[in-house]
Amino acid sequence: MRLMIPPLIAYIIVCVIAVFIPASEGYHTILWKLTIGQIYALPTLLIVTLASYYVNKRKSHC
């Protein structure tokens, strides 16, 4: 569980940022912003998950 907390926090932060940034005319709905925010949030989730796994793996070997 401790391994998944940093990626989830990063995912939530990216989604919140996506909701608060301005959007073009016609795309200024929360649902649309969250949909587009997924494009940025999912790679962030994967990168932070891999980094957390790597850091946790190195700590267990020491």
N, CA, C and O atoms as a GROMACS GRO file, in nm:
protein
  248
    1MET      N    1   0.083  -0.121   0.000
    1MET     CA    2   0.000   0.000   0.000
    1MET      C    3   0.086   0.125   0.000
    1MET      O    4   0.055   0.224  -0.067
    2ARG      N    5   0.195   0.120   0.075
    2ARG     CA    6   0.284   0.236   0.083
    2ARG      C    7   0.346   0.267  -0.053
    2ARG      O    8   0.382   0.382  -0.080
    3LEU      N    9   0.360   0.165  -0.137
    3LEU     CA   10   0.417   0.183  -0.270
    3LEU      C   11   0.323   0.260  -0.362
    3LEU      O   12   0.370   0.329  -0.453
    4MET      N   13   0.192   0.252  -0.341
    4MET     CA   14   0.095   0.312  -0.431
    4MET      C   15   0.053   0.455  -0.392
    4MET      O   16  -0.012   0.522  -0.472
    5ILE      N   17   0.088   0.501  -0.276
    5ILE     CA   18   0.045   0.634  -0.232
    5ILE      C   19   0.106   0.747  -0.316
    5ILE      O   20   0.031   0.834  -0.361
    6PRO      N   21   0.237   0.751  -0.341
    6PRO     CA   22   0.292   0.860  -0.424
    6PRO      C   23   0.234   0.864  -0.566
    6PRO      O   24   0.205   0.974  -0.614
    7PRO      N   25   0.217   0.750  -0.636
    7PRO     CA   26   0.157   0.759  -0.769
    7PRO      C   27   0.012   0.810  -0.767
    7PRO      O   28  -0.028   0.885  -0.855
    8LEU      N   29  -0.065   0.770  -0.668
    8LEU     CA   30  -0.203   0.816  -0.659
    8LEU      C   31  -0.210   0.965  -0.630
    8LEU      O   32  -0.296   1.036  -0.684
    9ILE      N   33  -0.121   1.013  -0.545
    9ILE     CA   34  -0.117   1.157  -0.516
    9ILE      C   35  -0.078   1.235  -0.642
    9ILE      O   36  -0.137   1.339  -0.670
   10ALA      N   37   0.019   1.185  -0.717
   10ALA     CA   38   0.059   1.251  -0.842
   10ALA      C   39  -0.056   1.252  -0.942
   10ALA      O   40  -0.078   1.351  -1.011
   11TYR      N   41  -0.130   1.142  -0.950
   11TYR     CA   42  -0.245   1.131  -1.040
   11TYR      C   43  -0.352   1.233  -1.004
   11TYR      O   44  -0.405   1.301  -1.091
   12ILE      N   45  -0.382   1.245  -0.876
   12ILE     CA   46  -0.484   1.340  -0.830
   12ILE      C   47  -0.439   1.482  -0.855
   12ILE      O   48  -0.520   1.566  -0.897
   13ILE      N   49  -0.313   1.512  -0.831
   13ILE     CA   50  -0.261   1.648  -0.854
   13ILE      C   51  -0.273   1.686  -1.001
   13ILE      O   52  -0.314   1.798  -1.032
   14VAL      N   53  -0.238   1.595  -1.090
   14VAL     CA   54  -0.248   1.624  -1.234
   14VAL      C   55  -0.393   1.646  -1.274
   14VAL      O   56  -0.422   1.736  -1.354
   15CYS      N   57  -0.485   1.566  -1.221
   15CYS     CA   58  -0.627   1.584  -1.253
   15CYS      C   59  -0.680   1.717  -1.202
   15CYS      O   60  -0.757   1.783  -1.271
   16VAL      N   61  -0.640   1.758  -1.082
   16VAL     CA   62  -0.683   1.886  -1.027
   16VAL      C   63  -0.628   2.001  -1.111
   16VAL      O   64  -0.699   2.098  -1.140
   17ILE      N   65  -0.502   1.992  -1.151
   17ILE     CA   66  -0.443   2.096  -1.236
   17ILE      C   67  -0.517   2.104  -1.368
   17ILE      O   68  -0.542   2.213  -1.419
   18ALA      N   69  -0.553   1.989  -1.425
   18ALA     CA   70  -0.625   1.987  -1.553
   18ALA      C   71  -0.762   2.054  -1.541
   18ALA      O   72  -0.808   2.114  -1.638
   19VAL      N   73  -0.826   2.043  -1.427
   19VAL     CA   74  -0.957   2.105  -1.409
   19VAL      C   75  -0.945   2.256  -1.396
   19VAL      O   76  -1.033   2.328  -1.443
   20PHE      N   77  -0.839   2.305  -1.335
   20PHE     CA   78  -0.828   2.448  -1.308
   20PHE      C   79  -0.763   2.530  -1.420
   20PHE      O   80  -0.772   2.652  -1.417
   21ILE      N   81  -0.699   2.466  -1.516
   21ILE     CA   82  -0.640   2.545  -1.624
   21ILE      C   83  -0.748   2.590  -1.722
   21ILE      O   84  -0.848   2.521  -1.738
   22PRO      N   85  -0.730   2.704  -1.786
   22PRO     CA   86  -0.831   2.751  -1.880
   22PRO      C   87  -0.837   2.663  -2.005
   22PRO      O   88  -0.738   2.602  -2.045
   23ALA      N   89  -0.955   2.658  -2.063
   23ALA     CA   90  -0.976   2.576  -2.184
   23ALA      C   91  -1.031   2.662  -2.296
   23ALA      O   92  -1.073   2.775  -2.274
   24SER      N   93  -1.029   2.607  -2.415
   24SER     CA   94  -1.081   2.677  -2.532
   24SER      C   95  -1.233   2.690  -2.525
   24SER      O   96  -1.299   2.623  -2.445
   25GLU      N   97  -1.286   2.775  -2.609
   25GLU     CA   98  -1.430   2.795  -2.617
   25GLU      C   99  -1.498   2.663  -2.654
   25GLU      O  100  -1.457   2.595  -2.749
   26GLY      N  101  -1.600   2.627  -2.581
   26GLY     CA  102  -1.674   2.504  -2.606
   26GLY      C  103  -1.621   2.383  -2.531
   26GLY      O  104  -1.688   2.281  -2.524
   27TYR      N  105  -1.502   2.394  -2.476
   27TYR     CA  106  -1.442   2.282  -2.402
   27TYR      C  107  -1.425   2.316  -2.254
   27TYR      O  108  -1.340   2.258  -2.186
   28HIS      N  109  -1.505   2.407  -2.205
   28HIS     CA  110  -1.489   2.456  -2.070
   28HIS      C  111  -1.585   2.385  -1.973
   28HIS      O  112  -1.651   2.449  -1.892
   29THR      N  113  -1.592   2.253  -1.983
   29THR     CA  114  -1.671   2.174  -1.889
   29THR      C  115  -1.577   2.086  -1.808
   29THR      O  116  -1.469   2.049  -1.855
   30ILE      N  117  -1.618   2.053  -1.688
   30ILE     CA  118  -1.533   1.972  -1.600
   30ILE      C  119  -1.514   1.833  -1.659
   30ILE      O  120  -1.404   1.778  -1.652
   31LEU      N  121  -1.618   1.775  -1.716
   31LEU     CA  122  -1.606   1.641  -1.774
   31LEU      C  123  -1.505   1.640  -1.888
   31LEU      O  124  -1.424   1.548  -1.898
   32TRP      N  125  -1.510   1.739  -1.974
   32TRP     CA  126  -1.415   1.745  -2.085
   32TRP      C  127  -1.273   1.766  -2.035
   32TRP      O  128  -1.179   1.704  -2.085
   33LYS      N  129  -1.257   1.854  -1.935
   33LYS     CA  130  -1.124   1.879  -1.880
   33LYS      C  131  -1.067   1.755  -1.814
   33LYS      O  132  -0.948   1.728  -1.826
   34LEU      N  133  -1.151   1.679  -1.743
   34LEU     CA  134  -1.102   1.554  -1.681
   34LEU      C  135  -1.067   1.450  -1.786
   34LEU      O  136  -0.972   1.373  -1.769
   35THR      N  137  -1.143   1.446  -1.894
   35THR     CA  138  -1.112   1.352  -2.001
   35THR      C  139  -0.976   1.384  -2.063
   35THR      O  140  -0.895   1.294  -2.084
   36ILE      N  141  -0.952   1.509  -2.091
   36ILE     CA  142  -0.822   1.548  -2.147
   36ILE      C  143  -0.712   1.535  -2.041
   36ILE      O  144  -0.598   1.501  -2.073
   37GLY      N  145  -0.746   1.560  -1.916
   37GLY     CA  146  -0.650   1.545  -1.807
   37GLY      C  147  -0.598   1.403  -1.794
   37GLY      O  148  -0.487   1.382  -1.747
   38GLN      N  149  -0.679   1.304  -1.835
   38GLN     CA  150  -0.636   1.165  -1.831
   38GLN      C  151  -0.517   1.140  -1.923
   38GLN      O  152  -0.433   1.054  -1.897
   39ILE      N  153  -0.510   1.216  -2.031
   39ILE     CA  154  -0.398   1.200  -2.124
   39ILE      C  155  -0.266   1.232  -2.054
   39ILE      O  156  -0.164   1.171  -2.084
   40TYR      N  157  -0.270   1.326  -1.962
   40TYR     CA  158  -0.150   1.362  -1.888
   40TYR      C  159  -0.136   1.283  -1.758
   40TYR      O  160  -0.024   1.256  -1.714
   41ALA      N  161  -0.246   1.247  -1.697
   41ALA     CA  162  -0.243   1.181  -1.567
   41ALA      C  163  -0.198   1.036  -1.576
   41ALA      O  164  -0.125   0.989  -1.488
   42LEU      N  165  -0.239   0.963  -1.677
   42LEU     CA  166  -0.203   0.822  -1.687
   42LEU      C  167  -0.053   0.800  -1.708
   42LEU      O  168   0.005   0.714  -1.640
   43PRO      N  169   0.014   0.872  -1.799
   43PRO     CA  170   0.160   0.855  -1.807
   43PRO      C  171   0.231   0.898  -1.678
   43PRO      O  172   0.331   0.837  -1.639
   44THR      N  173   0.180   1.001  -1.612
   44THR     CA  174   0.238   1.044  -1.484
   44THR      C  175   0.224   0.933  -1.382
   44THR      O  176   0.318   0.904  -1.308
   45LEU      N  177   0.107   0.870  -1.378
   45LEU     CA  178   0.085   0.758  -1.286
   45LEU      C  179   0.184   0.645  -1.314
   45LEU      O  180   0.242   0.589  -1.220
   46LEU      N  181   0.204   0.611  -1.439
   46LEU     CA  182   0.296   0.503  -1.473
   46LEU      C  183   0.440   0.536  -1.438
   46LEU      O  184   0.512   0.453  -1.383
   47ILE      N  185   0.483   0.658  -1.468
   47ILE     CA  186   0.621   0.699  -1.439
   47ILE      C  187   0.648   0.700  -1.290
   47ILE      O  188   0.750   0.651  -1.244
   48VAL      N  189   0.556   0.757  -1.213
   48VAL     CA  190   0.576   0.764  -1.068
   48VAL      C  191   0.566   0.625  -1.005
   48VAL      O  192   0.636   0.597  -0.908
   49THR      N  193   0.482   0.538  -1.060
   49THR     CA  194   0.474   0.401  -1.009
   49THR      C  195   0.606   0.327  -1.032
   49THR      O  196   0.655   0.259  -0.942
   50LEU      N  197   0.662   0.340  -1.152
   50LEU     CA  198   0.790   0.276  -1.179
   50LEU      C  199   0.902   0.333  -1.092
   50LEU      O  200   0.987   0.258  -1.043
   51ALA      N  201   0.902   0.463  -1.072
   51ALA     CA  202   1.004   0.525  -0.986
   51ALA      C  203   0.988   0.479  -0.842
   51ALA      O  204   1.088   0.451  -0.775
   52SER      N  205   0.866   0.471  -0.793
   52SER     CA  206   0.843   0.424  -0.655
   52SER      C  207   0.886   0.279  -0.639
   52SER      O  208   0.946   0.242  -0.538
   53TYR      N  209   0.854   0.198  -0.739
   53TYR     CA  210   0.894   0.058  -0.734
   53TYR      C  211   1.046   0.044  -0.731
   53TYR      O  212   1.101  -0.034  -0.654
   54TYR      N  213   1.114   0.123  -0.815
   54TYR     CA  214   1.259   0.119  -0.821
   54TYR      C  215   1.322   0.163  -0.689
   54TYR      O  216   1.416   0.100  -0.640
   55VAL      N  217   1.270   0.272  -0.631
   55VAL     CA  218   1.324   0.323  -0.504
   55VAL      C  219   1.298   0.221  -0.393
   55VAL      O  220   1.386   0.197  -0.310
   56ASN      N  221   1.179   0.162  -0.390
   56ASN     CA  222   1.146   0.065  -0.287
   56ASN      C  223   1.232  -0.061  -0.303
   56ASN      O  224   1.274  -0.121  -0.204
   57LYS      N  225   1.259  -0.099  -0.426
   57LYS     CA  226   1.343  -0.217  -0.450
   57LYS      C  227   1.486  -0.193  -0.404
   57LYS      O  228   1.549  -0.282  -0.347
   58ARG      N  229   1.538  -0.073  -0.429
   58ARG     CA  230   1.675  -0.040  -0.385
   58ARG      C  231   1.684  -0.033  -0.234
   58ARG      O  232   1.786  -0.072  -0.177
   59LYS      N  233   1.579   0.017  -0.166
   59LYS     CA  234   1.581   0.024  -0.020
   59LYS      C  235   1.581  -0.114   0.042
   59LYS      O  236   1.645  -0.136   0.145
   60SER      N  237   1.510  -0.208  -0.018
   60SER     CA  238   1.503  -0.342   0.039
   60SER      C  239   1.633  -0.419   0.024
   60SER      O  240   1.658  -0.513   0.100
   61HIS      N  241   1.718  -0.383  -0.072
   61HIS     CA  242   1.846  -0.451  -0.091
   61HIS      C  243   1.952  -0.399   0.003
   61HIS      O  244   2.050  -0.470   0.029
   62CYS      N  245   1.938  -0.281   0.055
   62CYS     CA  246   2.041  -0.222   0.143
   62CYS      C  247   2.033  -0.275   0.282
   62CYS      O  248   2.112  -0.236   0.368
   0.00000   0.00000   0.00000
